[in-house]
Amino acid sequence: MPAVGVLALQGGVAEHISILMKLGCFVKEIRTPDDLKSISALILPGGESTTIISLMNRWELTRPLKEMGEAGFPIFGTCAGAVILSKEIDEKEHEVSQNSLGLADVRAVRNYFGRQTSSFVENINVAGLAELFKGVFIRAPLLLPLSDEVSVLSRVKDGPVLLRQGNLWLSSFHPELTPDSSIHRLFLESHGILKGSG
């Protein structure tokens, strides 16, 4: 049974754990550098990106996470987690100064789709999935590739919302907020952590 870590400092931790357990994974909550041992992949959940980064720094997780990402370790950031993975971070109207892991060649435009009251659900096409996926967008960032190494796996009218750069996956939406586990499965299968159904 593969072990998958979920960064458990703040945000939608329980929902990711539920989806991963549904897929048959052993799930490890990550709060300290020692917790990173013996996992095969890591999920950075949604929440408040500035808070998560502050807690990562406090618990001395920032450097080991950056080193793991640079070494090719599979990391999937959803919403705020995607912002944390991005090299550039903007607000919709102006550039912001915010530390991040800076691993993915992506510009994350925070809150691009509006605040909490502007949340929406949209059925989206995802490369690698036969069926539409119900994307739940809550204070979602727009994710703009900064290099040809970034692949767009899904987009809406305004632009990309699911990206991959090698071992790094970034999602604007919250795949853990539906009963559909196909995005998590796709991520894990792409890294050989789960066997493909075909």
N, C-alpha and C positions, 0 to 999 in steps of 0.2 A: 504494500500500500504506500503510494508516494506521500511524502510529507511536504505540505505547502504552508509557508508562513503568511500571516496577515499582520501588518503593522498595527498594533493595538494601543495606540496612544490617544486617539480621538477619532470620531467619525463613525462611518457605517461598518463597524467591525463585525458585529453579529450576523449581519445579512450575508457578507462574503463567506463567513464560516459555514453558514447554513448551506449555501450553494456548493461549496467545496466538499462538504460532507455528503451531500446528495450525489456527488460524482465519485464517492468512494475514497476520497483523500483523507489522510490523517492531517489535521490542522494544528498548527502551532502558533500561539499568539506571541508576537514579537514586541518586546519592550526594552530589552537590553542587548548589547552586542553578543553575549553568550547565547541568547535565544536564537541567533542566526545559524548556529551549528546544526548540521544534519537536516537541512531543508533543501528541496529541489527547485523551488520557485518562491516568489514573494509578491504579495498583493499590497499596494498602497491604496487605502480606501479614500473615499470622498470625506469631506468634512470642511474644516477651515484651514486653508493651506498655511497661513502665517502661524497659526497655533501649532499645527503638526510640525512645522519646521523648527519652531522654538523648542518643542518637546524633544524632537530628534537631537537637537544640539545639547539640551540639558542631560539627556541620557546617553550622550556620546555615540549616537548611532549614525550621524551624518557621514563621517569619514568611512566606516566600514561599508555602508550602503553604496557610497560613491565608488569605492574600490571594487565591490562586487559587480556593480553595473558595468564598470569599465572592463572587467575581466570576462564579460559575456554571460553573467548570471541572469536568468529570466526574471524580469520585473514587470508587473502590470499595474499601471497607475490609473485609477478611475476618478474623474472630475478633479478634485483637489490633488489627488495623487498624480494625475497627469500634469498639473501645473508644477508640482514638485520635481518631476522628471525633466521639465523643459529647460532649455538653455536661455530663453528669453521670456520675460513675463510682462505683459501690458495690461492695463485696464482698457475698457472699450474706448475711452476718450483720451487717454494719455499713458505714457510709460510709467511703470511703478518700479520702485527699488525694493526688491524682495530676494532674499537668498533662496537658492534651490539646489538640488543635486546637479543640475546642469548637464545631464547625461544625453538627452535626446536633442537632435537638431530640429527643434520645434519652437515656435513662438506661440505661447499660450495667451490668449486674450481673455482675461478673467471676467466673469459675469457678462460675457458677450450677449447671451440670450436673455439677460434681465435678472432681476432679483427673485426672491422666493415666490413672490406673487405672479411672476411670469413663467412659472414652471409649466412644462407641457410634455405630452407623450406623442411620439411619432414612430410609425412603423418604417423601418429603414432596411435597405439592402446592405448586406455585409458580405464581402468577398470570402468565399469558403463555406457559406451557409446557403442551403437550398431554400429556406423559408425566410420571410421577413422577420426581423427582430423588433420587439417593442422597446424602443429607446425612451428612457425616463430622464428628462433634462431638468435639473434643479440647479439654479445659479451656475449654469454650465459655461465652461470656456469654449472658445473656438480654437482649434488646433491647426496652426499653419506650418507646413513643412519648410525648413530652411535649407535643405539639401536634397539631392537626388537619391540619397540613401534611405530616405523616409518613404514608405509605401502608404498610400491612402486606402484603407479597407472599407470605409463607409463615409458618406457625406450626406448633408442635407442641403437645402437651397442656399444657405449662407456660406457653406464651405465644409471642410473636413471635420469629422467628429470621432473617427477611430483610425489610429495610425500605428504602424509598426516600423521600427528601425532595429533590425537584427533581433537581439534579445529583449528589446524594450517595446512594450505595448502601451498606448495611451488612449484613453476613452473620455470624451466629453460627458457622456451620459453615465447612468448608474445601472450596469447590467445585473447587479445584485438585487435590484428592487423589483424584479419579476420572478416568477417561478421557472423561467426558461434559463437553463444552465448552459446553453449552447456557446455563448461567448467565452465563458470560463473554460469550457471543454476545448474550444478551438485554440485558445492560448496554450493550454497544457499539452494538447496533442502536437502542436507545432514545435514544441521543445522536447518531444518524446517522453513526456512525463505521464501521459495517459496514452494508451494505444487507441488508434483510430478505429472508428466503427466499420470502416471499409477494409 
